[in-house]
Amino acid sequence: MILPPFELHRPRTVAEAIKLARAHLDDFDYVAGGTDLLQNYKNRLNCRGHLISLSDLEDKGLREISATRIGALATLRDLEGFSAVPGIAGTAAVVASPLVRESATLGGNLLVETRCFWFNQSEFWRDAKGGCLKEGRADCLVIPQKDVCYATYSGDMAGILIPLGASVHLEGLEGGRDVPLAAFFQHDGIRKNVMRKGEIITHVSLPESSAKLRAGYRKLRIRDTFDYPSMGVGAALRVEGGKLKALSITVNAVATTPMVLDDLASDYLGKPFGPAQIQEIADQAVVRCQPYKNVALSPTYRRALIGVFLKRLLGDLLQ
């Protein structure tokens, strides 16, 4: 499909990009790899008149990859070879396809557009149905009402970075700020996160302790390549002397935000940790999650697989 008309801007610095955002505040999108944004533009989904490209930004920190900092413009292909922090390379390797990962960036994956069966369709299909809240029409078609869009968060990297304790650094019209990734997302498929207009993610920060954790991510999708997650589970744990010292769990792609289930570990900390405890935690996770009916796989199936995937993941990490 052909892209709609827009004006492309190529700033050289973050400051220039933010200045352009100020000039076109209500009619622009940032674009880096474009692997998610441009396919939506081809389907005429919330297109803007100006695209501000971040691919020419010269700040080396935007592409830096280290144990405590990962630049937002680092590609997923580069992260596939990153071994300093457990879980990150394996998660990057299951995003989309090898060709997509060559261009797709970490920042772009964190900001991937929320997805829904009613929204991610051709323009002709949507017009025949009448459109939805996320498209600027009257109602959400997942849970009919006029206030909250129930499109599902469909990035993958948040599924591993949240359990690792990551934060994002934002630069915008009002200066810079850091936000814990666990608090970054918002329950609204349109608003999506706490970013203000014009803000850019410059990098992700990781605590030094994350390199000492055992961490991983498991993803459910219809096809083993290219597909967005229909459900995903990420976890990071630390076990010493057979006893659980730390455990963080995130369930992905079942709600408008990644679901952080760290409280499931509270009754097990400081105690022996093995298969029986893993089964109990997996069962509790299934009870806590209710996937929305807005992707191809059914909510019942996705919910059941949360327990299966989490049990397998924690068992693997415990080995």
TIKOLKOL-436412 format. One record per atom (N, C-alpha, C): residue in three letters; x, y, z. Coordinates in steps of 0.2 Angstrom, whole numbers, plus 5000, padded with zeros to 4 digits. Layout:
BEGIN
AlaXYZ/...
! end
This chain:
BEGIN
Met500449945000/Met500050005000/Met500450065000/Ile500250124997/Ile500650184997/Ile500550225003/Leu501050255005/Leu501050295011/Leu500650365009/Pro500350395014/Pro500050455013/Pro500550515013/Pro500350575010/Pro500850625010/Pro501050655017/Phe501650675018/Phe501850705024/Phe502550735023/Glu502750785027/Glu503350815027/Glu503850785031/Leu504450765029/Leu504950735033/Leu505450775035/His505650775041/His506150825044/His506750775047/Arg507350805046/Arg507950765048/Arg508350805053/Pro508150815059/Pro508650845064/Pro509250815065/Arg509750845067/Arg510450815069/Arg510550805077/Thr510150845081/Thr510250835088/Thr509550825091/Val509550805097/Val508950795101/Val508550865102/Ala508950915103/Ala508750985104/Ala508351005098/Glu508650995092/Glu508351015086/Glu507650975085/Ala507650915086/Ala507050875086/Ala506450895090/Ile506650915096/Ile506150945101/Ile505951015098/Lys506351055095/Lys506151115093/Lys505651105087/Leu505751055083/Leu505251045077/Leu504651015080/Ala504650975085/Ala504050955089/Ala503651015091/Arg503951065094/Arg503651125097/Arg503251155091/Ala503551165085/Ala503351195079/Ala502751165076/His502651095077/His502151055074/His501751015079/Leu501651045085/Leu501451005091/Leu500850955090/Asp500350975086/Asp499750935086/Asp499750895079/Asp500250895075/Asp500250865069/Asp500950835067/Phe501150795072/Phe501850765070/Phe501850695073/Asp502350655071/Asp502550595074/Asp503350595074/Tyr503650565079/Tyr504350545078/Tyr504350475075/Val504950465071/Val505050405068/Val505750385068/Ala505950325070/Ala506550295070/Ala506650245065/Gly506550185067/Gly506550125062/Gly505950125058/Gly505450145060/Gly504850155056/Gly504450085055/Thr504650035058/Thr504449965057/Thr503649955059/Asp503449995064/Asp502749995067/Asp502450055064/Leu502650115064/Leu502350175062/Leu502150175055/Leu502550155051/Leu502450165043/Leu501950115041/Gln501950055044/Gln501350005042/Gln500750035044/Asn500650065050/Asn500050095052/Asn499850155047/Tyr500350195045/Tyr500250245040/Tyr499950225034/Lys500250165031/Lys499950135025/Lys499250115026/Asn499050095032/Asn498350085033/Asn497950145035/Arg498250205034/Arg497850265036/Arg497650265043/Leu498050245048/Leu497950245055/Leu498250305058/Asn497850355060/Asn498050415064/Asn498650445061/Cys498650465054/Cys499250495051/Cys499350565053/Arg499950585052/Arg500150655054/Arg500450695048/Gly500450755048/Gly500650795042/Gly501450805042/His501750785048/His502450795048/His502750735052/Leu503350705049/Leu503750655052/Leu504350685054/Ile504550675060/Ile505250695063/Ile505650635063/Ser506150625059/Ser506550565059/Ser507150575064/Leu507250525068/Leu507750525073/Leu508350485071/Ser508350455065/Ser508850415063/Ser509550445062/Asp509550515061/Asp510150555059/Asp510450585065/Leu510150575071/Leu510350615077/Leu511050585079/Glu511450635081/Glu512250625081/Glu512450605088/Asp512050615093/Asp512250595100/Asp512350525101/Lys513050505102/Lys513250435102/Lys512850395108/Gly512650435113/Gly512250395119/Gly511650365117/Leu511350395111/Leu510750365109/Leu510750295106/Arg511450275104/Arg511550205102/Arg511950165106/Glu512150195112/Glu512650155117/Glu512250095120/Ile512650045121/Ile512449985124/Ile512949965129/Ser512749965135/Ser513149945141/Ser512749905146/Ala513049885151/Ala512649845157/Ala512249895161/Thr512249955160/Thr511850005164/Thr511450055160/Arg511650055153/Arg511250105149/Arg511250075142/Ile510650085139/Ile510550065132/Ile510150115129/Gly510450145123/Gly510150195120/Gly509550185116/Ala509050225116/Ala508450215113/Ala508450195105/Leu509050215102/Leu509150205095/Leu509550145093/Ala509750105099/Ala510050045098/Ala509549995094/Thr509749965089/Thr509349915085/Thr509249855089/Leu508649815088/Leu508549755091/Leu509049705088/Arg509349715082/Arg509849665080/Arg510449675084/Asp510649735086/Asp511249745090/Asp511149715097/Leu510549715099/Leu510349685106/Leu510349615106/Glu510249585100/Glu510349505100/Glu510949485102/Gly511549525101/Gly512149495103/Gly512449525110/Phe511949555114/Phe512149585120/Phe512049535126/Ser512549525129/Ser512549465134/Ser512749495141/Ala512849555142/Ala513049585149/Ala512449585154/Val511849585152/Val511249585156/Val510849525154/Pro510649475158/Pro510249415156/Pro509549435153/Gly509349395148/Gly508749405146/Gly508549455140/Ile509049505139/Ile508849555134/Ile509049525127/Ala509549485126/Ala509749465120/Ala509149415117/Gly508949375122/Gly508449325120/Gly507749355118/Thr507649405122/Thr506949445120/Thr507049475114/Ala507549515112/Ala507649545106/Ala507549495100/Ala507849435101/Ala507849385096/Ala507149365094/Val506649375098/Val506049345096/Val505549395094/Val505849465093/Val505349515090/Val505349515083/Ala504749505080/Ala504649515073/Ala505149465069/Ser505449485064/Ser505849445059/Ser506549475059/Pro507049435057/Pro507749465056/Pro507849525052/Leu507449535047/Leu507449595043/Leu507149655047/Val506649645050/Val506349695054/Val506849715060/Arg507149675063/Arg507649685069/Arg508249725066/Glu508349725060/Glu508949765057/Glu508749845058/Ser508149855058/Ser507949925058/Ser507649945064/Ala507249905067/Ala506849915073/Ala507249935079/Thr507049985083/Thr507450015089/Thr507149995095/Leu507549995100/Leu507349985107/Leu506750035109/Gly506950095108/Gly506350145109/Gly505750135106/Gly505850115099/Gly505250105095/Gly504850045098/Asn505149995100/Asn504749935103/Asn504449955109/Leu504749995114/Leu504450015120/Leu503750055118/Leu503850095113/Leu503250135111/Leu502850105105/Val502850045104/Val502450015099/Val501750025100/Glu501350045094/Glu500650065095/Glu500250005098/Thr499850025102/Thr499349965105/Thr498949945099/Arg498749875100/Arg498449845094/Arg497849815096/Cys497349805091/Cys496649785092/Cys496449755086/Phe496049705086/Phe495749675080/Phe495349725076/Trp494949775080/Trp494549815077/Trp494949875074/Phe495549885076/Phe495949945074/Phe496449935068/Asn496749875069/Asn497349855064/Asn497049825058/Gln496649855054/Gln496349835048/Gln496449885043/Ser496249865037/Ser496249915031/Ser495749965032/Glu495850025028/Glu495450075029/Glu494750055027/Phe494650015021/Phe494049995019/Phe493649955024/Trp494049905027/Trp493749865033/Trp493449905038/Arg493849955040/Arg493649995046/Arg493050045044/Asp493050065038/Asp492450105036/Asp491850065036/Ala491850005034/Ala491249965034/Ala491049945041/Lys491449945046/Lys491249935052/Lys491049995056/Gly491250055054/Gly491150115057/Gly491650145061/Gly492250105062/Gly492750135066/Gly492750125073/Cys493250145077/Cys493250135084/Cys493550195088/Leu493550195094/Leu493750245099/Leu494450265097/Lys494850225096/Lys495550235094/Lys495650275088/Glu495250265083/Glu495250295077/Glu494850365077/Gly494650385083/Gly494350445084/Gly493550445083/Arg493250385083/Arg492550375082/Arg492250375089/Ala491650355090/Ala491250365096/Ala491450315102/Asp491450245100/Asp491550195105/Asp492150145104/Cys492350125110/Cys492750065110/Cys492350005108/Leu492549965104/Leu492249905101/Leu492449845105/Val492949845110/Val493149785114/Val492649785120/Ile492649845123/Ile492149845129/Ile491749915128/Pro491149915125/Pro490849965122/Pro490750025128/Gln491050075127/Gln491050135131/Gln491450195128/Lys491450255130/Lys491750315127/Lys492350335130/Asp492550305135/Asp493050345139/Asp493750305139/Val493850245138/Val494450205138/Val494550165132/Cys495050165129/Cys495250125123/Cys495550055126/Tyr495350005124/Tyr495549935127/Tyr496049905122/Ala496349935117/Ala496849905113/Ala497449885117/Thr497749825115/Thr498249795119/Thr498949815118/Tyr499349825123/Tyr500049845123/Tyr500349785120/Ser500749795114/Ser501049735110/Ser501749745109/Gly502149775113/Gly502849775113/Gly503149715117/Asp503749695115/Asp504049635119/Asp504649665124/Met505049715122/Met505649725126/Met505449745134/Ala504849775134/Ala504549795141/Ala504449735145/Gly504349675142/Gly504249615146/Gly504849595150/Ile505449605147/Ile506049595151/Ile506349645155/Leu506249705152/Leu506549765155/Leu506249785162/Ile505549775162/Ile505249795169/Ile505449745174/Pro505549685173/Pro505749635179/Pro506449655180/Leu506849675176/Leu507549695177/Leu507649765181/Gly507049795182/Gly507149865186/Gly507349925182/Ala507149925175/Ala507349975171/Ala506950035172/Ser507350095170/Ser506950165169/Ser507150195163/Val506650235160/Val506750275154/Val506950345155/His507350375151/His507550445152/His507150475146/Leu506750535148/Leu506450565143/Leu506650645142/Glu506750665136/Glu506950735135/Glu506350765131/Gly506150825133/Gly505550865130/Gly505550935131/Leu505050965130/Leu504951035130/Leu505151065137/Glu504951025142/Glu505051045149/Glu505751025152/Gly506150995148/Gly506850965150/Gly506750895151/Gly507250865155/Gly507350795155/Gly507050765162/Arg506850705162/Arg506650665168/Arg506750595167/Asp506750555172/Asp506750485173/Asp506150455175/Val505950405172/Val505250365174/Val505450295175/Pro505250265181/Pro505350185181/Pro504850155175/Leu505150105172/Leu504750075166/Leu504150045169/Ala504150025175/Ala503549995178/Ala502950045179/Ala503150105179/Ala502650155180/Ala502550205174/Phe502850185168/Phe502850215162/Phe502150215158/Phe501850155158/Phe501250145154/Phe500650155158/Gln500150175154/Gln499450195157/Gln498950155154/His498350145158/His497850105156/His497350145151/Asp497650155145/Asp497250185140/Asp497550175133/Gly497250135129/Gly497550115122/Gly497750175118/Ile497450235119/Ile497650295115/Ile498150335119/Arg498050345125/Arg498550385129/Arg499250345130/Lys499150285131/Lys499650235132/Lys500250235137/Asn500450295138/Asn501050305143/Asn501050375146/Val501550395150/Val501550455153/Val501950515149/Met502150495143/Met502550545139/Met502150605138/Arg502450665138/Arg502150725136/Arg502250745129/Lys501850785126/Lys501950805119/Lys502650825118/Gly502950795113/Gly503650825111/Gly504150785114/Glu504050745119/Glu504550705123/Glu504850645118/Ile505550635120/Ile505850585116/Ile506150535122/Ile506150475121/Ile506550425125/Ile507250425122/Thr507750445126/Thr508450445124/Thr508850385126/His508650355132/His508950295134/His508650255139/Val508750195140/Val508550155146/Val509050145151/Ser508950155157/Ser509450145162/Ser509350075166/Leu509850035168/Leu509749975171/Leu510149975178/Pro509849955183/Pro510249955190/Pro510849905189/Glu511449915192/Glu511949865192/Glu511849795194/Ser511349795199/Ser511149725201/Ser510749685196/Ser510549715190/Ser510149675185/Ser510649625182/Ala511249635182/Ala511749595178/Ala511849525182/Lys511649525189/Lys511749465193/Lys511049425194/Leu510549445190/Leu509949415190/Leu509949355185/Arg509449305186/Arg509249265181/Arg508649285178/Ala508649295171/Ala508049335168/Ala507949305161/Gly507249305159/Gly507049275153/Gly506349305151/Tyr506149285145/Tyr505549305142/Tyr505249245137/Arg504649235138/Arg504349185134/Arg503749215130/Lys503649205124/Lys503149235120/Lys502749195116/Leu502049205116/Leu501549165113/Leu501349205106/Arg501349175100/Arg501149205094/Arg500949155089/Ile500549175085/Ile500349125080/Ile500849095075/Arg501349145073/Arg501849115069/Arg502549135073/Asp503049095072/Asp503649095075/Asp504049155073/Thr503849195068/Thr504249255066/Thr503749305064/Phe503949365064/Phe503549425062/Phe503049445067/Asp502649395070/Asp502049415073/Asp502149455080/Tyr501649505081/Tyr501649535088/Tyr501449485093/Pro501649495099/Pro501449445104/Pro500649445106/Ser500449385106/Ser499749375109/Ser499749365116/Met500349355119/Met500449355126/Met501149335127/Gly501449365133/Gly502149355134/Gly502249355142/Val502749325144/Val502849325151/Val503649335152/Gly503849385156/Gly504549395158/Gly504649395165/Ala505249375167/Ala505349365174/Ala506149375176/Ala506249395182/Ala506949405184/Ala506949385191/Leu507449335193/Leu507449315200/Leu508149305202/Arg508249295209/Arg508849285212/Arg508749235217/Val509149175217/Val509049125222/Val509749115225/Glu509749115232/Glu510449105235/Glu510349045241/Gly510748995240/Gly510648935245/Gly509948905245/Gly509648905239/Gly509048875238/Gly508448915240/Lys508548975242/Lys508049015245/Lys507949075240/Leu507349095239/Leu507149155235/Leu507349215238/Lys507749255235/Lys507949325237/Lys507649385233/Ala507449365227/Ala507149425223/Ala506749385217/Leu506149415215/Leu505749385210/Leu505349445207/Ser505349455201/Ser504949505198/Ser504649475191/Ile503949485190/Ile503649455185/Ile503249505181/Thr503249505174/Thr502849545170/Thr502449495165/Val501749515165/Val501349475159/Val501249525154/Asn501349515148/Asn501349555142/Asn500749545137/Ala500549595134/Ala500049585128/Ala499449555130/Val499149565136/Val498549545138/Val498049595140/Ala498349655141/Ala498049715143/Ala498249775140/Thr498049835142/Thr498249895139/Thr498949915141/Thr499249885146/Thr499849895149/Thr500149825150/Pro500849825151/Pro501149765154/Pro500949755161/Met500749695163/Met500549685170/Met501049665174/Val501249705179/Val501749695184/Val501449655190/Leu501749595191/Leu501449545196/Leu501949535202/Asp502349585203/Asp502949575208/Asp502649545215/Asp502049565217/Asp501849555223/Asp501649475224/Leu501649435219/Leu501549365219/Leu502149335223/Ala502749365223/Ala503349335226/Ala503349345234/Ser502949395236/Ser503049415243/Ser503049365248/Asp502549315247/Asp502549255252/Asp503049205252/Tyr503549215247/Tyr504049165246/Tyr504749185247/Leu504849255248/Leu505449275249/Leu505849255255/Gly506449235255/Gly506849205260/Gly506649135262/Lys506249105258/Lys506049035259/Lys506348985253/Pro506348925255/Pro506548875249/Pro506148885243/Phe506448885237/Phe506048895231/Phe506148835226/Gly505648805224/Gly505748745220/Gly505048745215/Pro504948685212/Pro504448675208/Pro503748685211/Ala503648665217/Ala503048675220/Ala502848745221/Gln503348785223/Gln503148865223/Gln503048895217/Ile503448865212/Ile503348895205/Ile502648875202/Gln502348815204/Gln501748805202/Gln501248845205/Glu501348865211/Glu500848905215/Glu500848975212/Ile501449005211/Ile501449065208/Ile501149075201/Ala501249025197/Ala500949015190/Ala500249015191/Asp499948975195/Asp499248975196/Asp498949045198/Gln499349075203/Gln499049145205/Gln499049195199/Ala499549185195/Ala499649235189/Ala499049225184/Val498849165183/Val498249145179/Val497649185182/Val497549175189/Val496949205192/Val496949285191/Arg497549315191/Arg497549385191/Arg497449415184/Cys497549375179/Cys497549405172/Cys496949385169/Gln496649435165/Gln496049425161/Gln496149455154/Pro496449415149/Pro496549445143/Pro495949475139/Tyr496049535136/Tyr495549555132/Tyr495349515126/Lys494749525123/Lys494549485117/Lys494649535111/Asn495349545109/Asn495449595104/Asn496049575099/Val496249505100/Val496749485095/Val496449415093/Ala496849385088/Ala496549325085/Ala496449265090/Leu496949255095/Leu496849195099/Leu496449215105/Ser496049165107/Ser495449185112/Ser495749205119/Pro495349235123/Pro495649255130/Pro495749195134/Thr495249145133/Thr495349085137/Thr495949045136/Tyr496149045130/Tyr496849005128/Tyr497449045130/Arg497449115129/Arg497949155131/Arg498049155139/Arg497449155142/Arg497549155150/Arg497849085152/Ala497649035149/Ala497848965151/Ala498648965150/Leu498848995144/Leu499548985143/Leu499949035147/Ile499649085151/Ile500049125155/Ile500349075161/Gly499949035163/Gly500248985168/Gly500748935166/Val500648915160/Val501048865156/Val501748895155/Phe501748955152/Phe502348985150/Phe502749015156/Leu502449035161/Leu502749065167/Leu503049005171/Lys502748945172/Lys502948885175/Lys503648865171/Arg503648865165/Arg504248845161/Arg504748885162/Leu504648955161/Leu505149005162/Leu505449005169/Leu505049005174/Leu505349005181/Leu505748935182/Gly505548885179/Gly505848815180/Gly506548825176/Asp506548855170/Asp507248855167/Asp507648905170/Leu507448955173/Leu507849005177/Leu508148975183/Leu507748935186/Leu507948905192/Leu508548855191/Gln508548825185/Gln509148775184/Gln509848805184/
! end
